[in-house]
Amino acid sequence: MNDNQENVVTLRQAKEKELILEQLRRIPIIQVACEKAGVARATFYRLRNDDPNFKRAIEEAVGEGVAFITDMSESQLITLIKEKNWPAISFWLRHHHPNYTNKLEIVGSSLVTYEELTPEQEKLVKRAMELASLDAEPKPIKKNDDE
């Protein structure tokens, strides 16, 4: 390729990149941005993989697009609330007010019965507590259970 052809390709790619970024700022969906910019998905991914600066710009543009869609969605939700649309009101309250959030109540009873520990179990529990204690040194293990 000669210098003139390289310049043409570079200019075309720069224009494609800018069109893609512009579309991603509006709608942060790669397929949609590619279609609206007239760029094939394969070309998009090749450009992204070949240019780290473009890759960063894509991430920023997608972030801007997500923020834009979020703002637009909240605006529409508020409009519906003003129009007394019950599902919109309910949605807002469930996600923004603790008195209206979904709650889960668990009711039950325990069927476990507790029995007294045997003297051997008590010794094991005491020993485990000694070993687990951070502020006291464990006593040495006795060779004889009677000691």
KOLNUMAR-769090 format. One record per residue (C-alpha): residue number from 1; x, y, z. Coordinates in steps of 0.25 Angstrom, whole numbers, plus 2048, in hexadecimal, padded with zeros to 3 digits. Layout:
% residues N
+-----+-----+-----+-----+
|   n |  px |  py |  pz |
+-----+-----+-----+-----+
| NUM |   X |   Y |   Z |
...
+-----+-----+-----+-----+
***
This chain:
% residues 147
+-----+-----+-----+-----+
|   n |  px |  py |  pz |
+-----+-----+-----+-----+
|   1 | 800 | 800 | 800 |
|   2 | 805 | 80E | 7FD |
|   3 | 805 | 81A | 806 |
|   4 | 7F9 | 820 | 7FF |
|   5 | 7F1 | 813 | 801 |
|   6 | 7F5 | 812 | 810 |
|   7 | 7F1 | 820 | 812 |
|   8 | 7E3 | 81D | 80C |
|   9 | 7E2 | 810 | 815 |
|  10 | 7E6 | 818 | 821 |
|  11 | 7DC | 823 | 81F |
|  12 | 7D1 | 819 | 81C |
|  13 | 7D4 | 812 | 829 |
|  14 | 7D5 | 81F | 831 |
|  15 | 7C7 | 822 | 82B |
|  16 | 7C1 | 815 | 82F |
|  17 | 7C7 | 815 | 83D |
|  18 | 7C0 | 823 | 83F |
|  19 | 7B3 | 81E | 83A |
|  20 | 7B3 | 812 | 842 |
|  21 | 7B7 | 81A | 84F |
|  22 | 7AC | 824 | 84C |
|  23 | 7A1 | 819 | 84B |
|  24 | 7A6 | 812 | 858 |
|  25 | 7A4 | 81F | 85F |
|  26 | 796 | 81E | 85B |
|  27 | 793 | 810 | 85C |
|  28 | 79D | 807 | 863 |
|  29 | 79B | 7FB | 85A |
|  30 | 7A6 | 7F6 | 851 |
|  31 | 79D | 7F0 | 847 |
|  32 | 794 | 7FC | 846 |
|  33 | 7A0 | 806 | 845 |
|  34 | 7A7 | 7FE | 83A |
|  35 | 79A | 7FE | 832 |
|  36 | 797 | 80D | 834 |
|  37 | 7A6 | 810 | 831 |
|  38 | 7A6 | 807 | 824 |
|  39 | 7B1 | 7FF | 82A |
|  40 | 7B2 | 7EF | 82A |
|  41 | 7B3 | 7E9 | 838 |
|  42 | 7C0 | 7E2 | 833 |
|  43 | 7C6 | 7EF | 82F |
|  44 | 7C2 | 7F5 | 83D |
|  45 | 7C9 | 7EA | 844 |
|  46 | 7D5 | 7EB | 83B |
|  47 | 7D6 | 7FA | 83E |
|  48 | 7D4 | 7F8 | 84D |
|  49 | 7DF | 7ED | 84E |
|  50 | 7E9 | 7F5 | 845 |
|  51 | 7E8 | 802 | 84D |
|  52 | 7E9 | 803 | 85C |
|  53 | 7E4 | 812 | 85C |
|  54 | 7D8 | 80E | 854 |
|  55 | 7D5 | 803 | 85E |
|  56 | 7D6 | 80D | 869 |
|  57 | 7CD | 817 | 862 |
|  58 | 7C3 | 80B | 85F |
|  59 | 7C2 | 809 | 86E |
|  60 | 7C0 | 818 | 871 |
|  61 | 7B5 | 819 | 866 |
|  62 | 7AE | 80D | 86B |
|  63 | 7AE | 813 | 879 |
|  64 | 7A9 | 820 | 874 |
|  65 | 79E | 818 | 86D |
|  66 | 79A | 810 | 879 |
|  67 | 799 | 81D | 881 |
|  68 | 791 | 823 | 876 |
|  69 | 787 | 818 | 875 |
|  70 | 786 | 817 | 884 |
|  71 | 783 | 826 | 885 |
|  72 | 778 | 825 | 87A |
|  73 | 772 | 819 | 881 |
|  74 | 771 | 820 | 88E |
|  75 | 76B | 82C | 887 |
|  76 | 760 | 823 | 880 |
|  77 | 75E | 81C | 88E |
|  78 | 75B | 829 | 894 |
|  79 | 752 | 82E | 889 |
|  80 | 74A | 821 | 88B |
|  81 | 74A | 823 | 89A |
|  82 | 744 | 832 | 898 |
|  83 | 739 | 82B | 88F |
|  84 | 735 | 822 | 89B |
|  85 | 73A | 816 | 895 |
|  86 | 739 | 80B | 8A0 |
|  87 | 744 | 802 | 89B |
|  88 | 74E | 80D | 899 |
|  89 | 74A | 812 | 8A7 |
|  90 | 74C | 804 | 8AD |
|  91 | 759 | 802 | 8A6 |
|  92 | 75F | 80F | 8AB |
|  93 | 75A | 80D | 8BA |
|  94 | 75F | 7FE | 8BA |
|  95 | 76D | 803 | 8B5 |
|  96 | 76E | 810 | 8BD |
|  97 | 767 | 80F | 8CA |
|  98 | 76A | 805 | 8D5 |
|  99 | 75B | 803 | 8D9 |
| 100 | 757 | 7FE | 8CB |
| 101 | 763 | 7F5 | 8C8 |
| 102 | 760 | 7E6 | 8C7 |
| 103 | 761 | 7DE | 8D4 |
| 104 | 763 | 7D0 | 8D7 |
| 105 | 75D | 7CB | 8E4 |
| 106 | 762 | 7BD | 8E9 |
| 107 | 759 | 7B6 | 8F3 |
| 108 | 75D | 7A9 | 8F9 |
| 109 | 760 | 7A0 | 905 |
| 110 | 76B | 798 | 90A |
| 111 | 76A | 789 | 90C |
| 112 | 777 | 788 | 912 |
| 113 | 778 | 783 | 920 |
| 114 | 784 | 786 | 929 |
| 115 | 78A | 77C | 932 |
| 116 | 794 | 77E | 93D |
| 117 | 7A2 | 77C | 93A |
| 118 | 7AA | 770 | 93F |
| 119 | 7B6 | 772 | 948 |
| 120 | 7BF | 76E | 93C |
| 121 | 7B8 | 778 | 933 |
| 122 | 7B9 | 783 | 93D |
| 123 | 7C8 | 781 | 93E |
| 124 | 7C9 | 781 | 92F |
| 125 | 7C1 | 78E | 92E |
| 126 | 7CA | 795 | 939 |
| 127 | 7D6 | 790 | 932 |
| 128 | 7D1 | 796 | 925 |
| 129 | 7CE | 7A3 | 92C |
| 130 | 7DC | 7A4 | 932 |
| 131 | 7E2 | 7A1 | 924 |
| 132 | 7D9 | 7AC | 91D |
| 133 | 7DC | 7B6 | 928 |
| 134 | 7E5 | 7C1 | 922 |
| 135 | 7E9 | 7C8 | 92F |
| 136 | 7EC | 7BC | 938 |
| 137 | 7F6 | 7B1 | 936 |
| 138 | 7F0 | 7A3 | 935 |
| 139 | 7F4 | 79A | 941 |
| 140 | 7FC | 78E | 93D |
| 141 | 7F4 | 781 | 93A |
| 142 | 7F3 | 778 | 946 |
| 143 | 7F7 | 769 | 944 |
| 144 | 7ED | 765 | 94E |
| 145 | 7DE | 768 | 94D |
| 146 | 7DD | 769 | 95D |
| 147 | 7E8 | 774 | 95E |
+-----+-----+-----+-----+
***
